[in-house]
Amino acid sequence: MRILITNDDGINAEGLQVLHTIAESVAGPEGEVWTVAPAFEQSGVSHATSHARPTMIAELGPRRFAAEGSPADCVLAGVHDILKDAPPDLVLSGVNRGNNSAENAAYSGTLGAAMEAALQGFPAIALSQFLGPRNFNEPNQFEAAAQHGTAIVQALLGKGIWDARDGYRMFYNVNFPPVPGADVLGMRVTAQGYRKDGAHTVIPYTAPNRRRFMWISSSPQQIETAPGTDARANIDGHISVTPMRADFTAHEVLQSLSDRLE
């Protein structure tokens, strides 16, 4: 199996090293793991691509490349340039430092990479490590992902849950709970949740030269969402697996809106 991995935390991120180990286990001794990741951190860029400027690609070592672009750019570079003659069988993105549950999914460059892979017709999984009081100060914040990541990816690959007739436009969002690896309670298939007051905010800042700036700030993450949703499962100690599509249509509203407008 040939696996392409990327992330949004950057080529030198600890979580990418964890993902490489997971990918090697999944690919097997005869497989290949190729890395194409952003040269610098790209957190929060969602599904952005670099239409207005070229993206420089640097080969850092065998099967290891850095791109001066977004995670979605990295997927495009991987499947249409670096691996164009031997496309990957699977694209993995992560392991993100911090959760991509609930509304975070909308901002996530980790998910942006998986979405681009899905749009390109490849099976894709985004993996993120939730941080909280029980693992933030641990020597290995990624312990839950490192211990359980291979099994989760293998489970998703082994159940035939991608439908080729759909063009693989569906991808999976996996979030590991904010607990030590031994305390993970198992896996839950969940919907995307919503944390009340969980959207980003800003911190205004005035520089000494009186120019005005701002920092983007996240709201508290340790907020439970509704039962059956991702952040609730994570905080309870479970790995969440959420099927997603690159389809923003609110399908449940179509008929009522049509009845009103047409």
Buried (B, 14 or more C-beta within 10 A) or exposed (E): BBBBBBBBBBBEBBBBBBBBBBBBBBBEEEBBBBBBBBBEBBBBBBBBBBEEEEBEBEEEEEBBBBBBBBBBBBBBBBBEEBBEEEBBBBBBBBBBBBBBBBBBBBBBBBBBBBBBBBBBBBBBBBBBBBBBEBBEEBEBBBBBBBBBBBBBBEEBBEEEEBEEEEEBBBBBBBBBBBBBBEEBEEBBBBBBBBBEEBBEEEEEEEEEEEEEEEEEEBBEBBBBBEEEBBBBBBBBBBBBBBBBEBEEEEEEEEEEEEEEEE
